[in-house]
Amino acid sequence: MELLQKLSNIPGVSGFEDAAQNLVFEELTPHADEIWRDRLGNVIACKRARNRTSTKGRVPRLLYAAHVDEIGFMVTHIDNEGFLRFTPIGGFDARTLMSERVLVHGTRNGSHTLKGVIAPQPGWLASEADRKRVFELKELLIDLGRPAKEVFDTVQIGDVISLATTFDHLNEEVVTGRNFDDRIGVYCMVEAMKRITNPSVDVYAVSTVQEEVGVRGIPAAASAIEADIGVAIDGSLGTDIPYAQAHERQGTLGKGTGIYLMDRLTIGSPKLVRFLIDLCERQGIPYQRNIGGGTDASVIQRTGLGALCTTVGAPTRYMHSTVQLCHVRDIEATIALLAAFAECADELLPEDWK
């Protein structure tokens, strides 16, 4: 899983995704008939239809979208001792942050990547009340372990901060990383594009930007493509954990890709959802039904004349933390479904589709 490791380890905070997008562009180029970046930074690769069964009307367009951005921070203040204050870029749970390691991407006097830690309050300084509460983000600070002058010479307000945890194998079947939401989705999309040999539709693979701060990247790409069918690739909720009660569990690691029925922004197009489920059952691809959070699908579905749309993806435990977990079988099932669907997607649309 060398490519997944590379994708997971490259910093790409929302709005600052260039390094990650460079890798995606490089990987998709040999497998696309056309590839470009739009003005927002989305990478768009197109593989033209090869085996279309109908000759009527224009060739249908299938849009696969996976967001490459990850949550992070931005420097807002440097105090006289060289400690940093910061603001979040994307949604964080403050409970997960204290004692985390970070990378501060300094831009004063050149480009510098400095290691740091989100400093915990020492126990001997903590009051009884402090021991029982969660510190708010605005109270946290980053310690770079450097003299103040060195910090001021390399870091300035506006510099981006990414979490430093890297990809790892917990065991032979489960992998972990800080940004599987949604580098797993990007990986699955890239690998599917490599496997698609006879698409029945024009397939557009879009590595989108700024999803974590309000699905800001996908509107430009969706408007340009005007897809007939859209599938976002994002994490399904991995809820097979002790914290979840029985009625809250729906996504189990190792049991297959998740097919979204709905989320807080989108109701999956029933016809598409049924088609994907039938396809999985015909081809022996393990799948699970999922009700998830919002994804790029919400924009694709409502752009232009509209599109049949939903989301698929491997169940992911502990999203928006640095210890996200995925099962390799679920990753493979997601890739297999995306590759198979592209080769029969035209069957979903009626002859008089407009």
N, C-alpha and C positions, 0 to 999 in steps of 0.2 A: 504494500500500500504506500509506495514511495511518493506518488503524486498527492495522495490525501495528506500525508505528513508535510509535504512542502506547502500545500494550500493552507493547512491549519497553522503553520508556524509563521507565515508572513503576516506582519501587521497590516491592518486595513480598516481603521476606524471610519465610521460613517463620515463621508465628505472628503476622506483622505485615502482612497482605495487604490491609488495608482500602482503601487508595487504588486499588490495581489492581482490586479487586472492585467498587468504585464504578463504574469504567468498564465493566466486564463487565455489571453490572446495567443500566446505562444503555443499552448496545448491544442487550441481549437483550429488554428490556421490550417494544418494539414488535412483536416477533416471537413472543411467548409468550401463551398463553391464561391462564397463571398464573405468577407469579414470586415467590420469597421467599428469605430467608436463614435458615439454621438456626443453632443455638446455637453451633456451632463457627466459623461464618463462611463456610461453603459457600454459593455462589449457585446456586439451583435454578430452572430455567425449564422449564415444561411446555407442549408443543404437542400438543393432543388429536388422536386419530385422525380422519381425514376419509373415507378410502376403504377401510375394512376390508371384506375379501371374505367373512369368516365372521361369522355372528351368534351363534355358540355360545359360551357361557362369557364370562368377563370379557375386556375388551380387553387384549391383551398390552402389556407395558411394556418399552421400550427405553431403556437408560441410557447416555448418552454422558458420559464423565468426562475432563476435562483439568485438570491441576493448575496453579494460578496462581502458586504460591509459587516463589521462587528462593533459591538458597543465598546466605548472607551471614555476618555476624559480630555479636558483641555485645561491648561494652566491658567489660573485667574489671578494669582498673587504670589510673590516671592518675598518672604519676610527678611529682616536684617540678618538672620542667622542662616539663611539659605534653605529654609523649609518651604515647600510648595503647598498652596491651596489650589483646588481644582473644582471644575464643574462637570457633571456627567454629559456624555454624548450617547444618548440611548437610555434604555430603562434598566436601572440597577436596583437590587435589593441591598440596602446598606449592611444587612446582617452578614453578607458574604464577603465583605471587602477588607475588614481589618486584618492585618498581617499578610495581605497579598503582596506579591512582588510585581513590579511594573517596569516598563521601559518608557523613559521620557525622551521624546524625539526633539532635541534642542536644535534651534535654527539660528541662534546668535553667533556670528563669526564662523559660519560654515554649518555643516550638518554633523550633529553629534547624537549618538544614542547612549543615554546614561541609565544604568540600572538603579532602581530605587525600591523602597518598600512603603506600603501604606502603614504608618506607624501605629501600633496599638498603644493604648494608655497603660503604662506600667502598673501592675497591681498595687504596688506600695503607694501610688498616688491616687488610686481610685477610692472614691467615697462608697458607702454602702449602696447609695442610689445608683452610682455609676455601674456597679457590678450587676445590677438588675435590668439595665436599660440597653437599648440599641443606639449607638451613636449615629447622629444624622450625618449625611454626606458633607454638609457644610462645616462640620466639626473636624473632619478627618484631614490629615496632612501627609505629605510624602517626604520621606527622609532619603536623600541621595548619598549620605555618608561622605560628603565633600565639603571643603571650606566654602564659606559664603561667597568669597570672591570668585572662586571657580564656577560656582553655580550661576552667578550673575554674568560671567563671561560666556556661558554656553546656552543658557535657557532664558526665554523671554515669554511674556504673557501672550497666549494664543498658541503656544506649542502643544502638540498632541501627545497624549499619554495612552499607551496600550498595555494591556495585561500581559505578563511575561510567561505564563504557563504554556508549555509546549505539548505537542502530540505524544501520546504514549499508548502502549498496549497494556491493559490491565491483565489480560490473559490471552489465550489463542483466539477467543471469539469476541471480546469486548475491547473497544478502544475508547480513549478519553482525550478531550481537548477543551480549550477555553472557548472556542467559537464554532462548535459544530452546528449551531444556529448562525450562519447557514452554510458553512464551508462544506458540510456533508452534502447539502443540496447541490452546490456548485460542482463538487466532485462527481456526483451521480449524473448530472447533466452532461459534463464533459465526456465521461466514460460512455454514456448512451450515444452521444454523437459519433463516437469512434465505432460503435457497433452497428449503427444504422447504415444499411447498404442499399436498400430499395424502398425509400420513403414513398408513400402514396400521396403525400402532400408536400408543400414547401415547408420545411422545418426551420424555425428560427430559434436558436438558443441564445438567450440573453442573460448575461451576468450583470445583475442590476446593482445600482449604488443607492445608498441612503434609505434603505428599507426600514432600518431600525429607528429612524427619526421621523416616521410618518409616510412610508412608501412614496418617497419623493422622486426616486429615479425612474421607476417604471412608466409613469405617464408619457414621457417623451418617446420611449421605445414603442409602447403600445400604440400611440398615435401614428407613428411612422409605419408600423407593420400592418395595422388593421386586420388583426387575426380573426379567423373564424372559430378557432378552438384555442383555449389557453389552459395551460397547466403550470401552476407554480410548484416549485420543488422546495419544500421547507420541512422543518422538523415536525413530526407528529408528537403528540403528548405521550411521553413515557411515564405512565402512572402506576406501574407495578412496583410500588414502593410502600413501606410500612406507614408513611405519613398519609397515604390516601386510604379512605374508607372503601369498602367493597363497592358501593354504588358510584364511586368516583373513578374507578379503574376502567381503562379502555385500551391503552396501548401497552403491549408486553414486549420487552426486548427478546429478539430471536424468533418472533412469530410472524414476521412479514412486514412489508411496507404498509404505511397507513394511507388510506384513501379518505379524504375529508368529505364528510356529508355537509357540514357547515362550519363556520367559525363566526367570530364576532363582527366580521365585515362582509362575509359572503355566504350565500346559500349555494352549495354546489349544484350545478345544472343537473337535474335528475337523470336526463338522458345520457349525459357523459359519465356520471358516477356509475350508472348501471352498465354501461359499455365497458368501463375499466374493470369492474368486478367480474363481468362475464369473461373478459379477456384473461384475467388472472386465473379464473377457474378452468378455462380451456387449456391454458399453457402451463398449468401447475405452478404458478407464481404465488407464493404465500402472501396474504394481505390481511389487513385489519381495517375495520371501520373506525373513523376518527372524527371527533368534534374538537376543533383546535382554536388557536388564536388567529389574529388577522395576518394576511399575507399579501403578496403582490397580485394575487388572483382577483382581489377586490377591484383593482383598477382595470385589469385586462377585460374583465367581464362587462364593464360599463363604458368602455371606450368606443367611440364611433357608433357603428350600428349594433355593437354588442357582440359578445362571443359566448359560446358554451364554455364553461370554466369551472375548475375546482383546483384543489391542491393535493399533492401526494408527497410522501416522504417517510424516511426511517424514523421510528419512535426514538425520542431523545430524552434521556433523563436529565433533570437538573439544569434546564435551559437558563440562560443568563447568569450562569455561574462559571467558575473556571474548571469545574469537574464534570462537564457534560459527558454522558456515556451513550455509545451506540453499539449495536451488534452487527458484526460483519455480514451475517445472513440477511439482515434487513436492508443493509446498504446494497447488497447484490440484488435483492428482490426489487428494489426501487429502480436500479439500472435496467434490469430485465424488462420491467413494465414500460419504462420510457422508450426503450429501443423497440419493443414489440408494437406499442401503440402507434409510433410514427409510420410503421409499415402497413397499417390497416385503418388509419384514422379517417380516410375518405368514406369508409363504409358507414360512418356515423352520420354523415350529412345527406339530406335528400337531394335528388337530381335538380330540383328547382331552388336550391339554396341560394340566397342572395346576400 
